[in-house]
Amino acid sequence: MERVYIIPLRDVKRVPRTIRSPKAIRLVREFLKKHMKSDDIKIDTSVNEKIWERGIQKVPPKIKVKAVKEEDGSVSVTLVE
């Protein structure tokens, strides 16, 4: 199963500045656990680099990703450009 999601990261702006990017990564993982119904989420380095692109404080407001669910239940996430 393959799907494209636009994940809103605006809730990350409510946390302290020094933990925004790590919180955004956790939020992406939680979003995909909920929507793809799997506990095994593998985030590609391109997604990580996009979130950390402007540092720990300035997280993008949203991110567009492609999630592919394998037959064994694992989900791999890549950035859509």
Secondary structure, DSSP 8 states (H G I E B T S, - for coil): -EEEEEEE-GGGGGS-GGGHHHHHHHHHHHHHHHHHT-S-EEE-HHHHHHHTTT-SS---SEEEEEEEE-TTS-EEEEE--
